[in-house]
Amino acid sequence: MTDAPGSPPPDLPPIPRARRSRMAAVLGVFGALIVIGYAAVAYSEYEPGSPARDEIPASVRSSPGGYRSFHFWHTGYHGGK
């Protein structure tokens, strides 16, 4: 009673492996395309729907009441101890 060299012993029967479905492959490819597309857009620094940005002159930024000036956030006396 000799077994073939490649067959499993009688107390360890072969276990069938689950097959991958086509849907898993399709979702894997779709996910890879999404990640690659996002990486390409992030690398190119493209922002869809945003206009070209202009630089605001320093005289406008630093003037009292101007664009994000110190006086916009801190006006008047704020008290103390």
Contact map, one row per residue, 1 for C-alpha under 8 A:
111000000000000000000000000000000000000000000000000000000000000000000000000000000
111100000000000000000000000000000000000000000000000000000000000000000000000000000
111110101000000000000000000000000000000000000000000000000000000000000000000000000
011111100000000000000000000000000000000000000000000000000000000000000000000000000
001111100000000000000000000000000000000000000000000000000000000000000000000000000
000111110000000000000000000000000000000000000000000000000000000000000000000000000
001111111000000000000000000000000000000000000000000000000000000000000000000000000
000001111101110000000000000000000000000000000000000000000000000000000000000000000
001000111111100000000000000000000000000000000000000000000000000000000000000000000
000000011111100000000000000000000000000000000000000000000000000000000000000000000
000000001111100000000000000000000000000000000000000000000000000000000000000000000
000000011111110000000000000000000000000000000000000000000000000000000000000000000
000000011111111000000000000000000000000000000000000000000000000000000000000000000
000000010001111100000000000000000000000000000000000000000000000000000000000000000
000000000000111110000000000000000000000000000000000000000000000000000000000000000
000000000000011111000000000000000000000000000000000000000000000000000000000000000
000000000000001111100000000000000000000000000000000000000000000000000000000000000
000000000000000111110000000000000000000000000000000000000000000000000000000000000
000000000000000011111000000000000000000000000000000000000000000000000000000000000
000000000000000001111101100000000000000000000000000000000000000000000000000000000
000000000000000000111111100000000000000000000000000000000000000000000000000000000
000000000000000000011111110000000000000000000000000000000000000000000000000000000
000000000000000000001111111000000000000000000000000000000000000000000000000000000
000000000000000000011111111100000000000000000000000000000000000000000000000000000
000000000000000000011111111110000000000000000000000000000000000000000000000000000
000000000000000000000111111111000000000000000000000000000000000000000000000000000
000000000000000000000011111111100000000000000000000000000000000000000000000000000
000000000000000000000001111111110000000000000000000000000000000000000000000000000
000000000000000000000000111111111000000000000000000000000000000000000000000000000
000000000000000000000000011111111100000000000000000000000000000000000000000000000
000000000000000000000000001111111110000000000000000000000000000000000000000000000
000000000000000000000000000111111111000000000000000000000000000000000000000000000
000000000000000000000000000011111111100000000000000000000000000000000000000000000
000000000000000000000000000001111111110000000000000000000000000000000000000000000
000000000000000000000000000000111111111000000000000000000000000000000000000000000
000000000000000000000000000000011111111100000000000000000000000000000000000000000
000000000000000000000000000000001111111110000000000000000000000000000000000000000
000000000000000000000000000000000111111111000000000000000000000000000000000000000
000000000000000000000000000000000011111111100000000000000000000000000000000000000
000000000000000000000000000000000001111111110000000000000000000000000000000000000
000000000000000000000000000000000000111111111110000000000000000000000000000000000
000000000000000000000000000000000000011111111100000000000000000000000000000000000
000000000000000000000000000000000000001111111000000000000000000000000000000000000
000000000000000000000000000000000000000111111100000000000000000000000000000000000
000000000000000000000000000000000000000011111110000000000000000000000000000000000
000000000000000000000000000000000000000011011111000000000000000000000000000000000
000000000000000000000000000000000000000010001111110000000000000000000000000000000
000000000000000000000000000000000000000000000111110000000000000000000000000000000
000000000000000000000000000000000000000000000011111000000000000000000000000000000
000000000000000000000000000000000000000000000011111100000000000000000000000000000
000000000000000000000000000000000000000000000000111110000000000000000000000000000
000000000000000000000000000000000000000000000000011111000000000000000000000000000
000000000000000000000000000000000000000000000000001111100000000000000000000000000
000000000000000000000000000000000000000000000000000111110000000000000000000000000
000000000000000000000000000000000000000000000000000011111000000000000000000000000
000000000000000000000000000000000000000000000000000001111101100000000000000000000
000000000000000000000000000000000000000000000000000000111111100000000000000000000
000000000000000000000000000000000000000000000000000000011111110000000000000000000
000000000000000000000000000000000000000000000000000000001111111000000000000000000
000000000000000000000000000000000000000000000000000000011111111001100000000000000
000000000000000000000000000000000000000000000000000000011111111001111000000000000
000000000000000000000000000000000000000000000000000000000111111101101100000000000
000000000000000000000000000000000000000000000000000000000011111111101000000000000
000000000000000000000000000000000000000000000000000000000000011111001111000000000
000000000000000000000000000000000000000000000000000000000000001111111011000000000
000000000000000000000000000000000000000000000000000000000001111111111001000000000
000000000000000000000000000000000000000000000000000000000001111011111000000000000
000000000000000000000000000000000000000000000000000000000000100011111101100000000
000000000000000000000000000000000000000000000000000000000000111111111111100000000
000000000000000000000000000000000000000000000000000000000000010100011111110000000
000000000000000000000000000000000000000000000000000000000000000110001111111000000
000000000000000000000000000000000000000000000000000000000000000111011111111000000
000000000000000000000000000000000000000000000000000000000000000000011111111000000
000000000000000000000000000000000000000000000000000000000000000000000111111100000
000000000000000000000000000000000000000000000000000000000000000000000011111110000
000000000000000000000000000000000000000000000000000000000000000000000000011111000
000000000000000000000000000000000000000000000000000000000000000000000000001111100
000000000000000000000000000000000000000000000000000000000000000000000000000111110
000000000000000000000000000000000000000000000000000000000000000000000000000011111
000000000000000000000000000000000000000000000000000000000000000000000000000001111
000000000000000000000000000000000000000000000000000000000000000000000000000000111
